């Protein structure tokens, strides 16, 4: 124990020496020196007086994490397990339940379920709190324990109890799987000439994946692009810049960063290329769109290169630099903020604390009203359109899916026993004659009464009234399961997207997006 204290003492002395040697403002640095002395005294008192032996590695990790949490929501201490998790997200695949999370208000809070992972299939949503794991309380759980309990070999199960806003807690059994980390979830042609691309994150191969998807759709007659960045948490900046540059045929600034240290101020410009794409673009965002996805949508908006449809984005617009502390830990420090071409900061204010920073994203009244607009800075796009600052990207056209499904419907659709999957298997033979997806989709014949009888025979509880009320949604999900079985996973997603209210709305605005290119 004493050797740990001595190591801490040496570290504190080194910090004191650095502060003393580099002193510029005497009063300021004397205050820092006194704080370090206080910190060392507390460590001594804990070691000498605390009622039990203390794990000082755990204690120091908590102290460092707490200090960084006071700065902003994105500066962080990275222990060995977290460092491995970060590497996996950008480089490969791992086995687990598939969520991006943060410990908020002492509980695991879902930031984004990874698309097509077990949590996504089970219906977990951004903002859900995991309050129990296998029946044990998850209150004040550490990140290391979260990974230990939720990650695991493929095909093993874990039960999580979810607290969703304004709902009674409910449980889901998740079957662990290999987590898909491809950036492009799906791409296809819809409505004859509209190409749809769903981007789930920005990792090392995102741009290459995007180019392949784009070229494939272009060969199939794409004349308009619907780029879906909903629930995209961001990722690698260079991939976002490369993607933007593909559509900007001028030498405009795409993005710049501002910080207080040397090397934190950078500007990223487009490079003219004769192969730059010139088709109309509509970009979809929601409250789960963050970081690199906000850079894409904000820059397309500022340069009048595309329209943005959906909800105001998350508002994560800061640059973190990672510094290794030893062979197993690192710290990530915010060194700058992102700004779109018009001068808007993407970063949402966080002065009210980390909890409020994340909870605010769940508010129903977050969208701009006239009273809120009056408090926000106004900026102009390249062609003089008015856009607003204040954090996040405000869409050109606000639209939110307000569909309300009954709780029994949600329990049915996201049941871990997968009744929709099993029912579609039982009727697959009735639809297997179709070799063309469009013919299959137009001629599908699903009857709610047949499905209701099957549910009763298999002891699933749902009333006929609820089934009728939510039949459009359930029928779409059943059709998607059939499409997956008869064709492929890409057409599973296409089936769901064809019934997506936000997508349907966005298709109305391609003429407006086309006019942006002409003016």
N, C-alpha and C positions, 0 to 999 in steps of 0.2 A: 504493500500500500504506500509506504513512504517513498519508494522510488517513483511512483506515479506523481505524487505531490511534488517531488523534486523536479520532475520533468516539467510540470505545469509552472513551477516557480521559475525555471530557466526560461520558458516561453514568455512569461510575463516580464521578466527582466530584459529580454531581447526587445520586446515591444516598447518597454519604457526607454531603452537606450535609443531606439529608432526615433521615437517621438522627441526625445531630448536633443538628439543630433540634428534632426531636421526642423527644429523649431523655427517658426516664422512669426507667429503671433504668440507672444509669451503667455498671456492669460488663457488663451484657448488651449494651448498644449499643457499648461499646468493643470487645467481641469481634466484633460484626458489622462494625465499621469495619476491624478488622485483617484479617478474612476478605476484604473487598472489596479491600483493599490487596494481599493475596496473589494474588487473582484477576487484578488488573491487572498484577502483576509477571509472572505466568505468561504472560499475553498478550504482554508486552514480550519475554520470553525466546524465545517461539516466533517472533515476528516477526524478532528479531535473530539467533537462533542456529540455527533449524531448518534442516535440510539442503536443503530444497526450498521453493519459494514455496507459500504456504498460501492456500486459499480461506477467507477469514475469515467470510463469510456462512454457509458450511457448518459451520465450526467453532463459531460462536456459536449456531447452531441446535442443534447437538449438546450444547453446554454448557447451554443453557436447558432442553432436553428432559431431559437427565440430572438436572438440579436438580429439575424437576417430578416426574420418576419416583420420586425419593426420598420424595416426600410421600405419594402413594397411587396406585393403579392408574388413576385416572380424571382426575387433573389432568394437563394436557397442553399442549404448544406446538403451535399450528396454523399451518403454513405455507400458502402460497397454494393449493397443490394440495389439501391436506386441507380447507381452508376451502370450496373449490368442491365437494368430495365431500360434505361435511356438508349444504350447501345443496341439492344434488341429491337426497339421500336424503329430505329433508323436503318438497321443493317439486315435483319433476318426475321425469323419467326420464333415464337415461343408458345408454350402450352399453358392455358389458363382459362379464365372466364371472359376476357376481352373487354376491359373498361379502362378509360383514363380517369383517374380519380384524384381527389385532394382531401386531406383531413380538415374538415370545416366544422367548427362548433363541437369538436371532439368526436365526430363521427365520419366514417368513410362517405364521401359525397361523390356521386357520379358526375364527372364533367362531360364525358362523351362515351357512349358505348361504341366499341369498335365495330364498324359495319360488318355484318355477316358472322360476328362472333357469338358465342353462347349468350352473353348478356343482351345483345341486340335481338337475337331470336326469341329471348324470353320477355321482351318488351320493356326492359329497363330504360329509363329516360334520364336525360340531363337534369340534375337537381335531386334525383332520388338519393335517400340516405340508407346505407346498409347498417341497420342497428343490431343485427345478430348474424352470426355465422355458425351454422350447424347448432342452432339453439343457444349459443353462448353470446353474451353481450359483447358488442364491438365498441362500447363506449371507451374513449381515450386509448384506442388501439394505436400502436406504433406502425409506421410504414413497413418496417421489417416484418412485423407480424401479419400485416395485410397480405404481403407477398407470400409469406409462408403458408397462410391459410387458404388463399384464393388461387394461387398458381398450383399446378400439379399435373400429373400425367394425363394424357388424352384418354377420354372415356370414363374417367372417375367423376364422381358427383360431389357437389357441395350445395347445401341449402342456405339461402340468404333471406333474411327478413327485411323488407323494404318499408321505409316510411316516406310516403309521397305527400306532397303538400295538400292539406285539406282532405286527406283520406285516412282510413283505418289501416294500420300496418298489415301487410300481407307477405306471404312467403313464396319463393320461387326455387325450384330445384334446377341447378345449372349443371349441365354435363360438359366438363372441360374438353377443350379441343385445341387443335393447332390454330393459332390466331392469325387470320389473313391480314397481311400487312401491305398488300399491293395498293398502290395509290388509286388506280382506276378500277372502281368497283364494277361499272357497267358502261356500255356505250352502244348506241343504236340509232337508226333513223326512225323518226316518228312524224306523222302528218306529212308524208311525202318528201319534204325537203328540209326538215328541221333535224339537225343532228344533236343528240343528247349525250353529254359526257358527265359522269358522276365522279368527282375527285374527292377522296376521303381524307388525304393527308399529303404532305410534301416531304418525301424521303429521297434517298440518293438516286433512285431511278425514275422519279416522277416525270421529268421532262421527256425522257425517252419513251415511257409508257404513253404519255399524252400525244406525242408526235405520231406514234403508231396508231393510236385510236383515231386521231384526227384524219390521218391519211386514208385509213380504212373507210371512214364515213364520207370523205370527199369523193372517193371512187364510187360510192353508192349514190351520189347526187346531192350531198349536203349543200345547201345554200344559206342556211342560218344555223347559228350555234347556240344551244342552251347549255350553259356551263353551271352545273349544280355544285355549289360549295357549302351547302347546308350541313351543319354539324362537322365541318372540317376544322380541326383545332390548330392547323398550321404545320410548321416544320421547318425545313431547310430553306433559307432565303434565296440562295442561288437558283433553286428550282423554280421559284415563283418569278424571279427576274427573267429567266430564260423563257418562261411561258409567256409573260407579258410582251417581251421583245418580239415574239412571233407575230403579234398583231399590231404593233406600233411601227408605222412606216416613216416616222420622222425621227429627229434626234432629240426628242423631248426628254426631260428628266422623268424617270419612272418612280423614283423614291429617293429620299435622303434621310440621313440620321444626324442627330445633334446630341452631343454630350459635353462634359467639361474636361475630359482628358484628351491628350494627343492620341490620334488614331481612332477616336470615336465618331468623328465627323466625316461622313462619306456621302457621295452622290452617285447614283446609278442612272445611267442614260441609255436610251434605246440606240441601237445601231441600224441604220437603213440597210435593207436587203430586198432585192427584187422578188424574192420568194415570200415576203411578208404577206400574211393573209388579210383579206379585206372584206370578209363577210360580216353581216350584222351579228351582234352578240348580245344575249341577255344572260346576266349572271344572277343566280339565286343564292341568297344568304338568309341566315336566321340567327338566333341568339347564341347558337353553338358555333358560329363561324368566327374564327379568331386568327390573329397573327398573320401568317402568309396569305390566308384566304381573304383577309381584310385588305392586304396590300394589293392583291389582284383586283378585287371589286372596287376599292377606292381609286386606284389608278385608272382603271377603265372608265370610271365615272368622271374623274377630274379631267381626263384628256378627251372626253366626249366620244370615247371609242366603243362604249356599250352602255346599256341600261341595267340598273340594279333593281331587282324585284324581291320582295320578301319582308323580313323584319330587320330592325337595327341589330348590327352585329355585336359580338361580345365586347370588344374594346381592349384587346391585348396588343399594344403597339410599342413594346420596349425591347431593347437589345440586351441579351445576357452574354457575358463572357465567362468561360469556365476556367478555373484555376485549380490545378491538382495540388492537394495539401500533403499527401503522402501516397503510398502505394495502393491505398484502398478507399480514399475519400477525396472529395473535391468541393469547391464552393462555386456557385454561379452568382455573379454580381451583375446587376443592371448598370450598364455603362452609357446608354444612350436611348433616345426615343425615335420611333419612325415617324416620318412626315410624308404625306402624299404630295403630288406635284403642286396642288393649290396652296399648300402650307398647313393642311390640317394635321393635327396630332391624332393618331389612331388610339393612343392610350387613354382609357377611361380613368377619371380621378379615383384615387384610393385612400384619400386622407381620413375617411371614416373607419378604416380598418379592413382587414382581410375578409372577415365574415360578411360585412356589409357589401364589400366588393363583389362577392359571389352571389349573395342573396338578391342584390339589386337586379341581377340578370333574370330573376324569376318573376319580377313585378309585372302585373298585367298592364300597367299604365306607363310603360317605359317609352312608348312611341311618342313622337313629337306632337305636341298640341301647340296652339297659338301662344299660350302663356309660357311654355317651355322654350319655344323658338326665340322669344324675346330675350332670353337669358344667355343664348348661345352665340359664339362668334360666327360670322357669316363669311364664306369664301366664295370665289367664282371659279367655274370650270374654264377650260381653254376657250370655249365659245360663249362664255358669259352667263352660263346657268348658275343659279344660286344653290350652294350646298352648305351644310352646317357642320361645325366642329363640335368639340365637347366630348369626344371619345366615341369609338366605334364608327361604323359606316352606316349612315341613314339611307335607306333605299330610295330610288326615284319613285317607285310605286310600292306603297306599303300594302302587303296582303298577308293574312294569316289564316291558316286552316282552322276554322272554329267548330269542326265536327266533334260532337260529343257522343262517345260510345258508352253503352251501359257497362257497368262493372262485370256482370256475368259474361258479356261478350269478350272483354279483355282477358278474363280468366280462361275462357275457352281458347281464344286465339294463341295465347302465350303459355298454355299449359305445357309442362315439360314432357308430358306423354304424347304431345303433338297430334291431337285428334284430326286437325285439318290435313296434315300429311298422310295420316293413316286412311282417312276417308277418300282422299284423292287417289291413293293406291288402289282402293277397292273399285273405283269407277274409271280408272285409267284406260281400260280396254275399250270403253265406250267412245273414246276420243282419239285413239291411236291411229285411226285411219288418215288423219290429217298430216301431211308432210310439209305444209306451209303454215307458218305461224298466223298470218293474217286470216287465212281461211278458218283455222282453229278458233281464233279469237272471235270472229264474226258468227260462227256457227255453234259455239259452245252451248251446252244445255245442262244447266245446273238448277235443281229444284230444291227449294228450301224445305219442302215437306219430306222429301226423301232423306235429306240430311238430318232433319229433326228426328225421324224414325231411327236412323243409324245411331244418333247420339243417345237416344233412349235405350236402344238395345245394348249399347256399350257403356251404360251407366254414367253418362255425362249429364249434369243438371243445368238446364237452361230452358226458360219458358218459350213457348211458341211466339208470344207477343214480343219478347226481346229479339228473338231470331228474325222476325219479320221487320222490326224497326231497324235493325242493323244489317239487314240482308245484303245491301249493296256492298258494304265493306267486307263482309264475310265471303260473299260470292267472289269478289275480286281476289281475296287471299287464297280461296280454293282454286281459282283459275290459275293463279301464279304457281301454286304447287303442281298443278297438272302441266303447266308450261315447262317447269323445271324437269319433270319426269319424261315428258315427250320430246322436248327440245334440249334446252341447256339453262344454266344459271343466269345467263345474260337476259334471256327472255322471261325468266322469273321476275327480274327487276323491271323489265319493260312493262310487263303486265301491271305491276304495282304502280309504276309511274303514270301509265295511261289513265289511272283513276285518282291521281294526286291533284288535289284542289289547287295548290299553288302553281303547279306546272300548267294546268289548264288555263289558269288566269294569265300566266306569263305569255302564253302563245298569242294573246291578243295584242301584244306590243311590239312585234317584230317590224311592223311598218314604221313605227316611231324610231326604232333602233336603226332602221335603214336610212331614215332621213338624217340622222346624226352624221352618217358617213358622207352625205351629199352636201350638207351645209358648210 
